Amino acid sequence: MNAAPVLIVGGGPVGLMAALLLARWGVPSVILEAKPSRELVGSKSICVQRDVLDIYHRVGVAEALMREGVTWQVGRTFYREHELFTITFPDPSRSAFPGFINIGQSSVERKLESAVAKQPLVDLRYAHRVTAVSQDHSVVTVRAQTPTGIVEVTGTHLVAADGSHSAVRDRLRLDFEGHSFADLFLIADIRTVLPFGAERRFHFDPEWNPGRQVLVHPQPDSVWRIDWQVPEGFDLAADQASGRLDERIRRIVGDGAYEIVWLSLYRFQQRMASRMRVGRVLLAGDAAHLMAPFGARGLNSGVQDAENAAWKIAFDRAGWAGPELLASYQHERSAAARENLRVTGDTMRFLVPQSDAEWAWRRDVLERAVVDPAARAQVNSGKLAEPYWYLDSPLTTGLPPEHFPVGPGQPRPPVAGVLCPDAPVSVLAEPSATRLRELFGTGFTVLSHTITPTVDTEVPTRAYRLDLIDRDGLAAEALRAWPGWCGVVRPDGHLAAVLNDPDANTVRAAIDRARGGSV
């Protein structure tokens, strides 16, 4: 294996995750972070989605996140004094994790940095501000300004995870197309006791914020995220000095004691880089895409970027990748970013209408939703994060199925391209693996219903028979497996192929395609 490191620019959660995921493949990395030290200020991103917890589990931090985080399974939506509807996220027996936990980004970064400190393959360097990026057919070179002068660092690949003001994206002269919303939002982290449990509450047009909305989310340590839409020209300092901020907070916390932990005033943006892959450079997280946070699709998708990048870089370095593998990062993750931007764009158009007609339509929907259950489906306070489906990826075998459900939150059938569902398993040779997804992540996995196909391939591959490991029959049920069924699972857990009575050549061809080989 190549001894040269992978370069990672940006030491936030996406960059740290990329480094830890690469280390699972034995790949060394150097993280270059522009700031002189870690700034752990405010909650920032707070919602972690179930499938992303599985990625955190692969690098050994999910259990710590679960211990600290708040699990919430109820979301309530209100219009003025009316509760329109309630959504719940039951914890199905097939998953080790709840639908969502809430934990501040600062805590996530702290746990990831602790894991990095214990990982000898990761070299985290602060106060390295990137000033130049160059590459050829085999290496990437980064020039960085440090307190002691200019340094050059060379690696086989580069993951640009340096945020919305990405220096790498700028040096590559990539556009960051999109727009900013003029509407202002105020986030306050408030430590207090509220008269309801750990649940998400979204208020449209409450009497205490007329014409606008307020979102309330639980966090650990009795802290609540309160997110107000505020009027143009809002002055936070003046609001505090006049007592108006206290009045806003009292509308939610009542007469009880509270403590302000963090305040932030900002505007939302919807942007995407013109390319997410340039040669040996892959853009991830906010460096590649920015989206409104309603639905928690920002950091969750950034972590999925990191995982997609990590296994493909590892394969490329090991000589296992075909010519299309690195290129598939652009195809798959830009498609995921476009979908997330489409969904969050629809949400923002409902939350902050941009025309008189859009305002009129929103008022009509909300007023009808008070009495008409059919209208409630049109109320949009954010469609929650979910993994993307790579149906038309160059790595996926087979044509996309007809009538595949693409609406936000709709259940996806276990077809090629979709993230493999989870279920309890029992594997004698691997007693630590108690779930199907714990078998993934170190190569390709071949699952079959009753017969293990002969697998002869040059890339790491393991095969399992469901009838021998499926502890409760839930795996076959979740996969809709039938006699003769066979599934090929990628290292990131996505189904690369669903086959019927395949021979060894058919399985080998599916794996070859999934590693970016001949199509």
C-alpha distance (Angstrom), angle and dihedral (degrees) to the residues before:
residue distance angle dihedral
M1 . . .
N2 3.80 . .
A3 3.83 110.8 .
A4 3.82 93.9 -153.1
P5 3.80 113.2 101.8
V6 3.76 131.4 -118.6
L7 3.80 110.4 -115.1
I8 3.79 118.6 -130.3
V9 3.78 118.5 -170.5
G10 3.79 111.2 -158.1
G11 3.79 127.4 40.7
G12 3.80 98.2 -146.3
P13 3.81 123.4 113.9
V14 3.82 94.9 -74.0
G15 3.80 93.4 49.9
L16 3.80 92.7 45.3
M17 3.80 90.6 49.0
A18 3.80 91.9 49.7
A19 3.81 90.0 53.5
L20 3.81 94.2 48.0
L21 3.80 92.6 46.2
L22 3.80 90.8 50.2
A23 3.80 90.0 49.8
R24 3.83 89.0 59.3
W25 3.80 85.8 64.8
G26 3.82 91.9 47.5
V27 3.81 91.5 -106.1
P28 3.83 117.3 144.3
S29 3.78 120.0 -139.7
V30 3.79 141.0 -172.3
I31 3.81 117.2 -146.3
L32 3.80 114.9 -154.9
E33 3.80 112.3 -161.6
A34 3.81 120.0 -175.8
K35 3.81 96.3 -151.1
P36 3.81 118.5 83.7
S37 3.81 92.1 -128.0
R38 3.79 140.7 -4.6
E39 3.79 114.4 -71.7
L40 3.80 108.9 -150.2
V41 3.78 100.5 -174.5
G42 3.80 124.9 146.9
S43 3.77 131.5 -17.4
K44 3.84 98.0 -84.7
S45 3.82 106.2 166.6
I46 3.81 109.6 20.9
C47 3.85 112.1 166.0
V48 3.81 119.2 85.2
Q49 3.81 115.5 -169.5
R50 3.82 123.0 -137.8
D51 3.82 97.2 -111.7
V52 3.81 91.4 47.3
L53 3.81 89.1 53.6
D54 3.80 85.1 60.8
I55 3.82 88.9 58.4
Y56 3.81 90.6 49.0
H57 3.81 86.8 49.9
R58 3.80 89.9 58.6
V59 3.80 90.4 60.8
G60 3.80 93.9 42.7
V61 3.81 103.4 -108.3
A62 3.82 105.2 96.0
E63 3.79 93.9 89.9
A64 3.82 91.7 53.6
L65 3.81 90.2 48.0
M66 3.80 89.9 50.6
R67 3.80 92.8 49.9
E68 3.80 92.5 53.7
G69 3.80 100.7 31.0
V70 3.78 128.4 86.9
T71 3.79 116.8 -119.0
W72 3.78 113.6 -143.5
Q73 3.77 125.1 -175.5
V74 3.81 102.4 169.6
G75 3.79 130.1 72.0
R76 3.82 121.0 -176.9
T77 3.79 126.1 -165.8
F78 3.81 122.6 -160.0
Y79 3.79 135.8 -171.1
R80 3.79 109.8 -159.4
E81 3.83 104.7 -51.9
H82 3.83 94.4 -17.7
E83 3.80 125.4 95.6
L84 3.80 102.9 -141.0
F85 3.78 100.8 -172.2
T86 3.78 146.6 -29.9
I87 3.80 127.3 -132.6
T88 3.78 124.2 -161.8
F89 3.79 133.5 -162.9
P90 3.80 107.4 -152.6
D91 3.77 114.4 -163.0
P92 3.83 104.8 -117.4
S93 3.79 118.2 -145.2
R94 3.81 90.8 -118.5
S95 3.80 94.2 67.9
A96 3.78 131.2 68.2
F97 3.79 90.6 -154.5
P98 3.82 136.9 57.5
G99 3.78 121.4 -113.8
F100 3.80 92.0 -98.5
I101 3.77 140.5 -4.2
N102 3.78 124.5 -165.4
I103 3.78 119.2 -136.2
G104 3.80 128.6 146.9
Q105 3.79 119.2 -102.9
S106 3.80 89.5 -122.6
S107 3.81 90.1 62.7
V108 3.80 91.1 46.5
E109 3.81 90.9 52.2
R110 3.79 91.6 47.4
K111 3.81 92.0 54.6
L112 3.80 93.1 44.4
E113 3.80 92.1 49.7
S114 3.80 89.6 50.5
A115 3.81 89.1 53.3
V116 3.82 90.3 47.9
A117 3.81 90.7 51.7
K118 3.82 88.9 58.4
Q119 3.80 93.7 46.7
P120 3.83 112.4 88.1
L121 3.81 91.8 -165.0
V122 3.82 92.3 65.0
D123 3.82 122.7 76.2
L124 3.83 110.5 -168.9
R125 3.81 113.3 -164.7
Y126 3.78 122.0 -173.8
A127 3.82 126.6 -160.3
H128 3.82 93.0 36.7
R129 3.79 107.5 132.9
V130 3.81 111.5 -171.9
T131 3.80 114.6 -126.8
A132 3.83 102.6 165.2
V133 3.81 140.1 18.3
S134 3.81 127.0 -166.5
Q135 3.80 134.3 165.8
D136 3.77 144.0 179.0
H137 3.81 133.6 -172.9
S138 3.82 93.6 -64.6
V139 3.84 112.5 20.8
V140 3.78 144.3 34.2
T141 3.80 120.7 -144.8
V142 3.79 124.4 -159.9
R143 3.78 124.8 -167.3
A144 3.81 114.9 -155.1
Q145 3.78 136.6 -175.9
T146 3.81 112.9 -129.0
P147 3.82 131.7 176.5
T148 3.81 88.8 -97.1
G149 3.79 98.1 44.6
I150 3.80 143.0 -80.9
V151 3.82 118.7 -27.2
E152 3.79 132.2 -175.6
V153 3.81 122.2 -145.4
T154 3.80 123.7 -171.9
G155 3.79 128.7 -159.9
T156 3.78 141.7 160.0
H157 3.83 94.9 -109.1
L158 3.77 138.7 2.8
V159 3.81 129.4 -137.0
A160 3.81 109.9 -160.8
A161 3.80 106.1 -151.5
D162 3.78 96.9 149.2
G163 3.77 99.1 126.1
S164 3.77 137.6 -116.2
H165 3.82 93.3 -37.3
S166 3.80 91.2 50.0
A167 3.79 113.8 -178.4
V168 3.81 90.1 -162.1
R169 3.79 92.9 53.4
D170 3.79 88.8 48.6
R171 3.82 93.3 49.3
L172 3.80 89.8 49.9
R173 3.83 88.1 52.3
L174 3.77 92.8 -127.2
D175 3.79 120.3 161.5
F176 3.79 119.0 -120.9
E177 3.75 97.9 -151.7
G178 3.80 125.1 -167.3
H179 3.77 137.8 65.5
S180 3.79 145.9 -90.2
F181 3.79 123.2 -121.2
A182 3.79 114.4 -123.5
D183 3.80 92.0 -143.5
L184 3.80 116.1 104.7
F185 3.79 125.4 -135.6
L186 3.79 129.4 -166.2
I187 3.80 120.8 -151.8
A188 3.79 119.5 -163.0
D189 3.79 125.6 -178.7
I190 3.80 104.3 -152.6
R191 3.81 125.6 -173.8
T192 3.78 107.1 -147.4
V193 3.79 144.9 112.4
L194 3.81 115.5 -96.8
P195 3.81 125.7 -164.2
F196 3.81 93.9 -116.8
G197 3.78 136.3 60.6
A198 3.80 132.7 -104.1
E199 3.79 101.2 -55.0
R200 3.79 140.3 126.7
R201 3.82 114.0 -109.0
F202 3.78 122.6 -169.1
H203 3.81 119.4 -172.1
F204 3.82 122.2 -163.9
D205 3.79 114.3 -160.4
P206 3.81 98.8 -17.2
E207 3.79 115.6 -174.3
W208 3.80 88.7 -112.2
N209 3.82 93.1 55.6
P210 3.82 103.3 26.9
G211 3.79 118.0 -160.9
R212 3.79 91.8 7.3
Q213 3.80 138.9 70.1
V214 3.78 142.2 -112.8
L215 3.81 129.3 -155.5
V216 3.82 123.0 -160.0
H217 3.83 121.4 -165.9
P218 3.84 131.3 175.4
Q219 3.78 122.3 -121.9
P220 3.81 134.2 -179.5
D221 3.80 123.0 -77.5
S222 3.85 94.6 32.5
V223 3.81 91.4 -64.3
W224 3.81 119.8 142.9
R225 3.79 127.0 -161.9
I226 3.81 110.4 -136.8
D227 3.79 115.1 -171.6
W228 3.82 117.1 -170.1
Q229 3.76 128.8 -174.8
V230 3.81 103.4 -136.1
P231 3.82 131.7 -167.9
E232 3.80 124.5 -91.5
G233 3.79 110.3 -88.0
F234 3.80 92.5 30.4
D235 3.82 111.1 164.6
L236 3.80 112.6 -155.5
A237 3.80 95.2 -166.5
A238 3.80 91.5 50.7
D239 3.81 90.4 46.7
Q240 3.79 90.3 54.3
A241 3.80 94.8 44.4
S242 3.80 93.9 49.3
G243 3.80 94.8 48.1
R244 3.79 91.3 -116.4
L245 3.82 91.3 119.6
D246 3.79 90.0 55.2
E247 3.82 88.5 51.1
R248 3.82 90.1 52.7
I249 3.78 91.9 50.6
R250 3.81 93.2 44.7
R251 3.78 89.6 57.1
I252 3.81 86.7 68.0
V253 3.81 106.9 27.1
G254 3.80 97.4 37.7
D255 3.80 120.2 -154.2
G256 3.81 95.9 -30.7
A257 3.78 125.7 111.8
Y258 3.79 118.2 -87.5
E259 3.80 139.5 176.7
I260 3.79 126.1 -149.2
V261 3.82 107.3 -131.5
W262 3.82 99.7 174.3
L263 3.79 140.1 -6.5
S264 3.80 128.3 -163.1
L265 3.80 132.8 172.6
Y266 3.80 117.8 -160.6
R267 3.80 150.6 143.9
F268 3.78 125.1 -121.6
Q269 3.78 123.1 -118.2
Q270 3.80 133.8 -160.6
R271 3.81 109.1 -158.8
M272 3.79 141.3 143.8
A273 3.77 132.7 -170.1
S274 3.80 115.2 -112.5
R275 3.82 87.8 -123.9
M276 3.81 131.5 19.6
R277 3.79 93.7 -168.0
V278 3.80 128.5 41.5
G279 3.80 111.4 174.1
R280 3.80 107.1 -61.2
V281 3.81 93.8 -8.9
L282 3.83 119.7 95.1
L283 3.81 122.2 -170.9
A284 3.80 117.8 -144.6
G285 3.79 138.8 179.1
D286 3.79 120.2 -8.1
A287 3.80 91.0 -8.3
A288 3.82 86.6 66.8
H289 3.81 103.3 31.7
L290 3.79 141.2 7.0
M291 3.78 123.0 -162.4
A292 3.77 139.6 168.5
P293 3.81 110.9 -87.2
F294 3.81 98.0 -128.3
G295 3.80 100.4 115.2
A296 3.83 95.9 24.7
R297 3.80 93.8 -108.2
G298 3.82 98.3 139.3
L299 3.80 110.8 74.6
N300 3.80 92.4 21.3
S301 3.81 90.2 59.8
G302 3.81 90.3 42.9
V303 3.81 90.8 58.4
Q304 3.81 88.8 49.4
D305 3.83 88.0 51.5
A306 3.81 88.8 54.2
E307 3.79 93.5 51.2
N308 3.80 93.2 46.6
A309 3.80 90.3 50.3
A310 3.81 95.9 44.1
W311 3.79 100.3 57.8
K312 3.78 93.0 42.3
I313 3.81 92.8 50.4
A314 3.83 89.8 46.7
F315 3.81 90.9 52.1
D316 3.80 91.6 46.7
R317 3.80 92.0 52.1
A318 3.81 93.0 46.7
G319 3.80 93.7 51.1
W320 3.82 92.4 -114.3
A321 3.80 96.0 111.8
G322 3.75 124.6 97.7
P323 3.80 120.7 -140.7
E324 3.83 93.6 -90.0
L325 3.81 100.0 50.9
L326 3.81 101.5 89.8
A327 3.79 90.0 39.3
S328 3.81 89.4 55.7
Y329 3.81 89.5 66.7
Q330 3.80 88.3 69.6
H331 3.80 92.1 47.8
E332 3.79 97.8 46.3
R333 3.77 104.2 37.0
S334 3.81 96.2 39.6
A335 3.82 87.7 53.2
A336 3.80 89.1 51.0
A337 3.81 90.9 48.4
R338 3.80 92.2 49.6
E339 3.80 90.7 51.1
N340 3.80 92.3 49.0
L341 3.80 90.7 48.2
R342 3.79 90.8 48.7
V343 3.80 91.9 51.6
T344 3.81 95.8 43.9
G345 3.81 90.1 43.4
D346 3.81 89.7 57.3
T347 3.81 88.9 49.6
M348 3.79 93.3 50.5
R349 3.79 91.8 49.3
F350 3.78 88.2 56.4
L351 3.81 94.9 43.4
V352 3.81 96.9 43.4
P353 3.81 109.2 20.5
Q354 3.79 113.6 -155.9
S355 3.82 99.8 -152.6
D356 3.79 140.5 35.8
A357 3.81 89.2 -107.8
E358 3.81 92.0 53.9
W359 3.81 90.9 48.3
A360 3.79 91.1 50.5
W361 3.79 91.7 48.9
R362 3.82 92.0 50.1
R363 3.80 93.0 50.1
D364 3.78 90.3 48.8
V365 3.82 92.7 50.0
L366 3.82 93.4 48.0
E367 3.79 94.0 46.5
R368 3.80 92.9 47.9
A369 3.81 90.8 46.0
V370 3.81 90.3 64.9
V371 3.82 90.0 70.9
D372 3.81 106.1 9.7
P373 3.83 117.6 71.5
A374 3.82 90.3 -164.6
A375 3.81 91.0 61.7
R376 3.81 91.8 53.6
A377 3.80 90.9 72.6
Q378 3.83 87.6 65.2
V379 3.82 93.8 55.7
N380 3.81 107.2 103.7
S381 3.80 119.8 -166.2
G382 3.81 93.2 150.8
K383 3.80 134.0 -47.0
L384 3.77 106.3 -123.7
A385 3.81 124.4 -116.1
E386 3.80 120.5 -87.1
P387 3.82 136.4 164.5
Y388 3.79 117.8 -87.2
W389 3.81 123.9 -117.5
Y390 3.83 118.9 -125.3
L391 3.80 96.9 -155.2
D392 3.81 96.2 145.8
S393 3.80 97.4 33.6
P394 3.82 115.9 134.3
L395 3.83 85.0 -123.9
T396 3.81 94.5 58.7
T397 3.81 121.6 92.5
G398 3.78 117.2 -139.9
L399 3.77 136.4 23.6
P400 3.81 119.6 -68.7
P401 3.81 110.7 -95.3
E402 3.78 120.0 -108.4
H403 3.80 117.7 -103.6
F404 3.79 94.5 16.0
P405 3.84 107.5 176.3
V406 3.80 108.8 -113.7
G407 3.82 100.7 165.3
P408 3.81 116.0 118.2
G409 3.78 111.8 -87.8
Q410 3.79 96.4 8.3
P411 3.83 116.0 138.1
R412 3.81 111.7 -103.2
P413 3.80 118.9 -140.7
P414 3.84 115.4 -124.7
V415 3.80 96.3 -100.5
A416 3.81 129.1 140.3
G417 3.80 109.5 -65.9
V418 3.80 96.8 28.6
L419 3.81 123.3 109.4
C420 3.79 107.8 -96.9
P421 3.82 112.4 -108.3
D422 3.78 120.3 -119.6
A423 3.81 129.8 -118.5
P424 3.81 139.0 159.6
V425 3.81 115.4 -83.1
S426 3.78 137.0 176.3
V427 3.82 117.7 -148.6
L428 3.80 116.1 -179.9
A429 3.80 93.4 -156.0
E430 3.82 92.1 48.2
P431 3.81 108.0 38.7
S432 3.82 92.8 169.0
A433 3.81 90.8 62.5
T434 3.80 106.2 85.3
R435 3.81 97.0 155.8
L436 3.78 133.2 53.0
R437 3.81 92.9 -119.5
E438 3.79 90.9 55.8
L439 3.80 87.2 68.8
F440 3.80 90.7 62.6
G441 3.79 133.0 77.1
T442 3.80 106.3 61.0
G443 3.80 99.3 72.3
F444 3.78 139.1 -43.0
T445 3.78 119.7 -33.5
V446 3.79 124.5 -152.0
L447 3.81 116.0 -157.7
S448 3.79 122.3 -172.0
H449 3.77 133.5 179.9
T450 3.80 100.6 -127.6
I451 3.83 110.7 -21.9
T452 3.79 125.9 56.7
P453 3.81 107.6 -137.3
T454 3.77 118.7 -136.0
V455 3.78 106.4 -101.6
D456 3.78 118.2 -162.2
T457 3.79 109.9 170.8
E458 3.78 138.1 138.1
V459 3.82 94.1 -126.8
P460 3.84 126.0 75.5
T461 3.81 106.7 -82.9
R462 3.80 134.6 164.5
A463 3.79 127.9 -170.9
Y464 3.82 130.8 -151.3
R465 3.78 135.3 -177.5
L466 3.78 112.4 -134.3
D467 3.80 92.6 -148.2
L468 3.82 88.1 61.2
I469 3.82 99.8 43.9
D470 3.82 105.1 25.5
R471 3.79 98.3 105.5
D472 3.80 99.9 -170.6
G473 3.79 102.9 11.5
L474 3.81 89.5 -103.9
A475 3.80 95.1 117.1
A476 3.81 93.4 57.8
E477 3.79 89.5 44.5
A478 3.82 93.9 50.0
L479 3.81 91.8 46.2
R480 3.82 92.9 43.0
A481 3.78 86.3 -130.9
W482 3.79 119.5 -178.3
P483 3.81 132.5 -174.9
G484 3.79 105.1 -65.3
W485 3.83 92.6 21.2
C486 3.80 116.5 142.0
G487 3.79 129.6 178.1
V488 3.81 129.5 -165.9
V489 3.82 112.0 -152.4
R490 3.80 123.9 -161.3
P491 3.82 122.6 -135.5
D492 3.81 89.9 -99.1
G493 3.80 91.7 56.0
H494 3.81 98.5 -105.1
L495 3.77 117.6 133.1
A496 3.80 107.7 -112.2
A497 3.81 95.0 -175.3
V498 3.79 140.9 3.4
L499 3.80 109.0 -157.0
N500 3.79 137.3 -175.4
D501 3.83 118.0 -136.8
P502 3.82 92.9 -28.9
D503 3.76 125.1 -172.6
A504 3.80 122.8 -139.5
N505 3.80 92.7 -90.8
T506 3.81 92.4 54.3
V507 3.81 92.1 50.4
R508 3.80 91.0 45.8
A509 3.81 90.7 51.0
A510 3.81 91.6 51.3
I511 3.81 91.1 50.8
D512 3.80 90.9 46.3
R513 3.78 90.7 53.0
A514 3.81 91.5 46.2
R515 3.80 91.4 54.6
G516 3.79 90.1 53.9
G517 3.78 96.5 -98.6
S518 3.77 129.5 136.7
V519 3.79 115.6 -26.3
